[in-house]
Amino acid sequence: MKSKKENLTIISNLYPLPWEPNRATFNKQQFAQLEENYNLNVLVPVAFNDWFKHRNEIIQSTKLRYVPYFYLPKLGRRFYSAFLFLSILCHSGLWLKRKKNHILLASWAFPEAIATSWLSKLFRCKFFFKVHGSDINFHGTFPARAKQIVAASKHAKGILSVSQALKNNMIAMGVESNKIEVIYNGVNHQRFGERQPRKIADDYVLFVGNLKVTKGVFELLEGFAIIAEQFPDLNLVFAGPGGLLHQLTAKAKQLTIENRVTFLGSVDHEELPALMQHASVVALPSYSEGVPNVLLESMACGTPVLATDVGGIPEVVIENICGQLIPPKDCDAVASGLKIVLSKRWSKNEIIAHSQQFSWYKNKQQLIALLTK
């Protein structure tokens, strides 16, 4: 018997990879809940150098496919959309054709949304896209890329924005307001609400994310060093991968706090509830964000947060309930913010109650409403 479900393929680089299983778990969670309503497939572009390096780890399936994405690094970035379009066609064009898609959804604005809009015209199906943060906040500041994003938006039936701030930025670029729906990501409240045993004996400030300059990791390290003497029993824990481990370790040594800083490396998503529930505060002093799931998950645990007043963060973090907001790129602000959070008694129940509005069930209902436009 033929399925009555529509065929939906999602195209996004933000998805777990065999060698990065903890990458973009929020997207995996969001996409998975659509399987009940659609014949779902996921197409993941992978930079050609990473593809070649890990080619023996890649296992293709009928529902999940990885595509080598060829481009010229740091050259002609305005042409990346065309490179991606051709890469997908050459490698997986026949696979896409056989899917007989009713809908193509791109989850990233540049270059995915542009390439996917062209694919939707080729395969004559509906097209939607989702924006996350730097795909608009960074790529949207370059006129040639912004022009392509706006052109793709004209063909889109609808656009998912993870925050009102991102929606406002797209409107300023020239995207039609009535096409954009603000749909916040969700949280698995059962997973993050169920009490877990303590894994780290001492009190600690927790950072979860990639070890990147733009995540404010150096400001967090320096801010922690400023208050370290005032909180002698407190440690700083970094959970996440990245190429800055050597530099951060050297900086911690320079600040004479190396014995109070721990780098856990990449941590499985299933292990985060235990780390977050017992942290004194979850800190994310990013330079730019959409709405990071790390903060939603921390609040679902009842743990206060320290975050920067950027992007959609002020839309989900209420200071008198959930934590403290600070300006970005300021280690003194990190230090002051940490002192405020650490010196206040927070109500876990109030934080958890606030987090309940961010659920995957609500996200699913809103997303399906968008896709049925």
N, C-alpha and C positions, 0 to 999 in steps of 0.2 A: 504494500500500500504506500502510495506516495505521501511524503511529509507535507503538511499544510504550512509548515514554518517557512518564513522567508529566509533566503540565503544572505548571510552577512559576513563580510571579510573586513577585519580591522588591520590597518597597516600602521606600524609604529616601531621606532627604535627603542622605545621605553618599555622593555619587556625582559623578563629573566633570560639569561643566556646560559648554556651548559657550563661555561667557565665563570659566570657571574650569576649564580642562582638567586641571589638576594637583590638583584637589580629590579627597580620599579615594581615591587610587589603590589603596590596599590593598583596599578593598571591590571595586573593579573587577576586580582580580586574583583575588580569592577567588570572586566571582560567575562570572567567565569560565570557571573550571575546571569548573563544574557543567554547562556546555553539552553535554558528552559524555554525561551521564547523564539530563538533563532537557530538555524543551522549555522553554527559559528565556526569561522576559520580565522587564524591569525598569521599575518605575514610580517616577518621581522627583518628589516634591512640591517646588515652588519657591514661596517667599514671593511673594505677589501683586505687591508693588512691584518686586521683581527681575524677575518674569515680564514685567510691563508695560514695564520699562526695556529688556529684552533680547528682546522678543517677536519681533523680526525675525531673531534669530540662532537661534531654536529650530526644529529640524527633527524632526518626529515620524516614527517608523518603526513597523513592525509589532511589533518586539521591544523597543524602547526608547521610553518615553513620558514627557513632562514634564507635570506637573499644576499649574495655578495654585492655590495654597493661600491661601484667604481667612481672615483672623482679625483681631481687634482688638489692635493692638500694645500690649503692656504692660498690657492690661486683661483680666480674667477668664481668666487662663491655665489655670485648671482646665477651661475649656470648649474648649481648643485641640483636644482629641481629637475632640470633636463637630464643630468647624469643619473639621478635616481629613477626617473621614468624609464630611461633606456635600460638601466640595470635590471629593473623588475620585469620589463617586457622580454628581454633576452633570456633571463634565467627562469622566470615563472609566468610568462605570459600565457602559455598553454594551460598551466595549472589554474590560473585565474579564469580563463575562458571556460574551462570545464566546470567551474563552480557555479556558473550561471547566476551570479550575484544579483540580488535585488538592491542591495545597499553596500556601499563602500564607506568605511569610517576611518579617517586618518586621525591618529592621536599624537599630534605635534604639528605645529604650523609650518615650519620651514626646515627642510624642503618637502616633508611628507604630504602636507595638505595640497600643495601645488601639484605634485606628481600624481596624487590620488585623484584630484579633480580631472586631470587629463585622462587617467585610466577610466574614470566613470563615464566620460564622454565616449571613449572608445568602446566600452562594454555596455553602454546605454543603461546605466543604473543610477539610482539616487546616491547623492554624495553628501556626507556630513564631516565635520572635523572638530576636534577637541584641542583646546589650548591650555598650557600648563603654567607658564611663567616666562622663562628666558626666551622661549620661542617667539614671544611678543616683545617682552621688555628689552631684549638684546637685538634679535634679528629685525624687529620692527623699527629700530632706529636707523637702519640703512635703507635709503630711499628705494633702491632697486629691489631689495627683498620685500620691503613693505608693499610695494606696488604689486608684486606677485601674490602676496597674501590677500590683499584686497581683491585682486582679480579672482582668486579662488573662492573668496567669500561670496562673490556675485553668483557663482554657479552652485554654491552649497544650499541645500534645503534647510539646514540649521547648523548652528555652531554652539558647542558646549564650552563654557568658560568656567574655570574652577573658582573664580572670585569676581566680585563686582569691580575691583580695581583693574583687573585684566580686561573686563568688558569695556570699561571707560577708556582704556588705552586703545582698544581696537576701534571704538567709535571715533576717537581722535585721529586714527589713521585713515578713516574713511569707510569703515565697515558699517553696514546698516544695523542699527540698534535692534530692530525687531527680529533679526535673525539669530541674535545671541541669547542663550539661556544660561543663567548662572546656576550651576549644579555643583554643590560642594561634595568632595569625596567623602567616603564613609569610613566607619571603623567596625571591626569585628568585636562588638562589646562583650560577647561571651568569652572570647579568647583573652582580651585585655582586662576584663573585669574579674575573672576567676583568680583568686589569690594564689600566688606562687611562692615557693620557698626562696629565701634570700641566698644569692650566689656570691655576693661580695660582703665581707664582714664589716668593713669600715663604712662610714658615711661618705657619700660621693656626689659630685656634680656629673651629670651624664650628657655627653654629646653623641647623637646618632646621625650618621650620614657620611657622605664621601669626604675624605680629607682634602678639601680644596680651599684655596685662598678665599674664594667668594662665599664660602660657608662661614667665614669669620673665625676659623680655627686658631689663627695666631692671636687675634684679639681676645679670644676666650682664654688662651694660655697665659697671656700677659695680664689679663684682668684677674684671673685666678691667682697669679703670683702676687698681685697687689694685696689681696685679702688673706693670703695663705697663713700669715703669722697670726691674724685675728681669729682664724678658724683652724687651729692646729690638728684637729682630728678629721679634717675633711680632705678628700682626695678628688682628683679629676680623672674621669674615665672617658676615653674616646672609643666608640664602637662604629667601625666602618672602614672600608678600603680606601686606597688612594696612594698617590705617588709622593706625598709630602712627609711620610713617616720619618725619614732621615733628618729632614730640616726641623720638624717639630721636636724630635728627640734632642737634637742639638740645641734648640731654643730652650727647652725645658732645663737642660743642663746649664746653659748660660744664666738662666733665671734662678738656679739652685733649687729647683723644685722637682728634679728628675725622679726622686724617690717617692713622690706623691702623685705622679702621673702614670696612667696605665693605658696602653694601646691594645685593644682586643682584636683588631683587624675586623674582617667581615663577619657579621653575626647573623645567623639564621633568623628569619622573621619570627619563628616560633619561640625563640629565646628572648625576644625583646620584652614581653610582659614582665618577666621576672626582673630584668634589669631596670625597667622603668618604674615598677611598683615600689621598689626599695630605694630609688634615688631621692636625694633631698630636693633636687631640681633638675629638670631636663632643659639644657641650654642650646639655643640655636641662633647665634648672632650673625645670620646671613646678610649679604649685601642686597640680595634681590630674591624674591620668592613669589610663587602663586599662593597656594595654601598647602604647606607641607604636612603630610600625613603624620610625621613624627610628632607634631604638636597635638594633633587630634588623638593619637594613640596614647600620648602621655596623659592627656586630660581624662581619657577613658579609664586610665589606671588610678586617677585621683591625685596625680602628681603635678605640682605647680610647674610653670614654665618660665623661662627667661628667653625672650625673643626680640628681634628687631622690629621696629615699626615700619615695615615695608610691605608692598604688595597687598595680598589679601589677609595677612596675619592679623591686623586689627579687627577684621570682620569676624574672626573666630575666637580671639583671645580677649576676654573681658578682665581688665586688670584687677578689680577688687574681688574677683572670684577665682581667677585662674593663674595669675602670675604678674609679671612685670614686662613692659615694653620699653625698649631703649633705642637710641639712634644707632645706625650701622657704622662700622669702621672706627670704633672708639673703645679702646681698652679700658679707659677710666669709666665709661658708661657701663661696661660689662662688670667691672668691680663694684660700682655703686648698685647696679641692678641685682647682683648676686647677694650683696649685703641686705638689701631690702627683702628679697625672697627668703633668705635663710633666717632672717630675724623675725619673720611673721608666722603666726600659727594659721595654717590653712585648713579649711574644711574639705576633706577628701570627698565627702558626700555631695557637697555643693559643686565641686569640680566635675565629678562624675555625672551629676544631674545636668549640668550645662552641656556636657559632651554628648548626651543622648540624642540631641537634634541632628548629629552627624552620623547617620547610619547607612549601611549598604542597602538596606531595604528601601529607604526613602530615595537614595541615589538611583536605584534600579527603576523605581516607578517614574521618576522624573526623566531618566534617560530614555526609557521606552516611549514615553509621551513625546519626546523630541524626535525619536526615530520614526514615529508613525505620522509625522507631519505630512 
